[in-house]
Amino acid sequence: MVRHPARGAQGGPGQAAPLTPDQARLLLSDEGRAAVAVAAALDLPALPAAEAMRPYGEAGRLALDQVGLRRRALLKHPDGDQLWWTAEALEQSTPRPVAVHRAARFAGSSRVLDLGCSVGGDLLPLSAVAPVVGVDLDLARCLLARENTGAPVVCADVTRLTPTGDVFADPARRLSGRRGFDPRSWSPPLEAVLSWDVRALGVKVAPGIDYALLPADVEVEVVSLGGDVKEAVLWRGAVRRGHRRTATLLPSGDQLVAAGAPVPAVRPAGRFLLEPDGAVIRAHLVEEVVQQLDGWLLDASIAYVSADLATPTPFGRWYEVLEVLPFSLKGLRQRLRAYDAGPLVVKKRGTAVEPESLRKQLKLTGSREVTVVLTRQAGRQVALVVQPVPALRP
Ligand SMILES: C[S@@+](CC[C@H](N)C(=O)[O-])C[C@H]1O[C@@H](n2cnc3c(N)ncnc32)[C@H](O)[C@@H]1O
C-alpha cells in the first residue's frame, strides 16, 4: 500500500492534464495491470514509492496514481479499489448509494442509455437493473467504463444524437475546474438534454438549481446521504412518480413529497426545535414537515421548525430549547458561562454571524459542550440555547 500516493499524470489538484486514451490503454494492458498490482502492494511514502516504480516507466507513474485514486474511491464506492479512475472522473462520480437509489427507477427498462457515462459511476448500478449502453465524449473514460462495467460504451458527442427510449444523463458541471452554476454552461447543456423526446428521462443536476427555470412536467428529487445534500434529479416521462418535488434521505430511503401543505404559522420557539434535513429544505418541503409535526416556523423565511412535542421523524434533527435570548455578545456570554459552556456547537440560519469568530469573541472556558442556534424570530436576531434530543424515528 502506498501511504502518500504521488499525483502525476492524471490531473489531480494543481495538475490539469486528463488521462489520454493512450495512457488509458497502457493502464489496461498487461504491463499496466502488472504495475498497478505492484504499486498496490507497496507500503511506502510517496517519494520512495515513486522511486520503487521508476523501473516501470510511464506505466509505473500511472499505476501509482491509479492506486491513490482507488483508495480515495473507496469513500464513495464500496468496490472503488477494483475500478479504473481518472482524477476528475472520480470527483464527478455519483456515490454508489445515490446511484443505486436512482437506478432503481429504471428497473425493468428494455434498455437505458447513460449519456455522458464517464467511467461508469452510474452505468454500473444501471447495468444491474436493465440492459445499458453508455456514451461519452472522452475516449479514455470510455475505455475505462467498458472495463469497469462490461457494458457497451460508445465514444460520441451526445448533442449530435437523437436518443430514444429510456435515458439517464449526468451533465459535466465542473468546467475548467470550477463548478458551473449556469445550466447553459453544462456539457451537454441542460436545455439540450431536456429537449430529448424520450420515453423516460432522468437528469442529475446541481441541488441548488432554480426550480422556476424548469419545465412544469418534471419531478425534482433532492437526495441527501447521511444528512449531506448530494444532488437533485429531474424525472420526466415513465420514470416520473407524479409529484412535483420529492426529498429522499439515504441511506434510509425515507421520502417526503409535496402534498399541498398549508402556509405554516409563524410563532416564537416552543419547547422543541427541528433542523430539517438539507434535502427537505432544498426540495422546498419544509411546510410538509411543519404539517406532519403539528409545528410552526420561528420566521416565515427560515427553515427552523418548532413544536411542543418532539414527534419522531426521519426528516430532521430535534433539539430541546433551553432558552431564547435576544442576540447580544454580552448577554450570550453571560448565559453560556452559567451553563459552564466550553466547546460551542453553533447552528445558524438567517444570520451573518460567523461561528468561528463568535467562538473567539465569547472566549468560553467551561467544561460542557453547548449548542446554540443563531437565527431570526419574527425578524429579530435571537440565540437559542438548545440540547440535542436523541435521534427519534417513527
Ligand atoms: C459528470 S460526468 C458523469 C459522471 C457519471 N455519472 C458517474 O457517476 O461516474 C459527465 C460526463 O459527460 C461527458 N460529456 C460531457 N459532454 C458530453 C457530450 N457532449 N457528449 C458525450 N459526453 C459528454 C464527460 O466526458 C463526462 O465524462
Ligand as a Chemical Component Dictionary entry (heavy atoms), coordinates in Angstrom:
data_LIG
# 
_chem_comp.id                   LIG 
_chem_comp.type                 NON-POLYMER 
_chem_comp.pdbx_formal_charge   0 
_chem_comp.three_letter_code    LIG 
# 
loop_
_chem_comp_atom.comp_id 
_chem_comp_atom.atom_id 
_chem_comp_atom.alt_atom_id 
_chem_comp_atom.type_symbol 
_chem_comp_atom.charge 
_chem_comp_atom.model_Cartn_x 
_chem_comp_atom.model_Cartn_y 
_chem_comp_atom.model_Cartn_z 
_chem_comp_atom.pdbx_ordinal 
LIG C1  C1  C 0  -20.479 14.343 -14.506 1  
LIG S1  S1  S 1  -19.703 13.233 -15.576 2  
LIG C2  C2  C 0  -20.699 11.788 -15.423 3  
LIG C3  C3  C 0  -20.375 11.014 -14.178 4  
LIG C4  C4  C 0  -21.055 9.684  -14.079 5  
LIG N1  N1  N 0  -22.488 9.790  -14.000 6  
LIG C5  C5  C 0  -20.551 8.947  -12.875 7  
LIG O1  O1  O 0  -21.224 8.892  -11.842 8  
LIG O2  O2  O -1 -19.436 8.413  -12.949 9  
LIG C6  C6  C 0  -20.166 13.880 -17.142 10 
LIG C7  C7  C 0  -19.578 13.148 -18.329 11 
LIG O3  O3  O 0  -20.183 13.684 -19.511 12 
LIG C8  C8  C 0  -19.227 13.635 -20.552 13 
LIG N2  N2  N 0  -19.666 14.597 -21.578 14 
LIG C9  C9  C 0  -19.688 15.947 -21.494 15 
LIG N3  N3  N 0  -20.194 16.474 -22.613 16 
LIG C10 C10 C 0  -20.502 15.427 -23.432 17 
LIG C11 C11 C 0  -21.055 15.324 -24.731 18 
LIG N4  N4  N 0  -21.399 16.400 -25.417 19 
LIG N5  N5  N 0  -21.199 14.095 -25.249 20 
LIG C12 C12 C 0  -20.838 12.994 -24.558 21 
LIG N6  N6  N 0  -20.330 13.028 -23.317 22 
LIG C13 C13 C 0  -20.154 14.237 -22.755 23 
LIG C14 C14 C 0  -17.924 14.000 -19.878 24 
LIG O4  O4  O 0  -16.817 13.495 -20.628 25 
LIG C15 C15 C 0  -18.078 13.303 -18.512 26 
LIG O5  O5  O 0  -17.480 12.038 -18.529 27 
# 
loop_
_chem_comp_bond.comp_id 
_chem_comp_bond.atom_id_1 
_chem_comp_bond.atom_id_2 
_chem_comp_bond.value_order 
_chem_comp_bond.pdbx_ordinal 
LIG C1  S1  SING 1  
LIG S1  C2  SING 2  
LIG S1  C6  SING 3  
LIG C2  C3  SING 4  
LIG C3  C4  SING 5  
LIG C4  N1  SING 6  
LIG C4  C5  SING 7  
LIG C5  O1  DOUB 8  
LIG C5  O2  SING 9  
LIG C6  C7  SING 10 
LIG C7  O3  SING 11 
LIG C7  C15 SING 12 
LIG O3  C8  SING 13 
LIG C8  N2  SING 14 
LIG C8  C14 SING 15 
LIG N2  C9  SING 16 
LIG N2  C13 SING 17 
LIG C9  N3  DOUB 18 
LIG N3  C10 SING 19 
LIG C10 C11 SING 20 
LIG C10 C13 DOUB 21 
LIG C11 N4  SING 22 
LIG C11 N5  DOUB 23 
LIG N5  C12 SING 24 
LIG C12 N6  DOUB 25 
LIG N6  C13 SING 26 
LIG C14 O4  SING 27 
LIG C14 C15 SING 28 
LIG C15 O5  SING 29 
# 
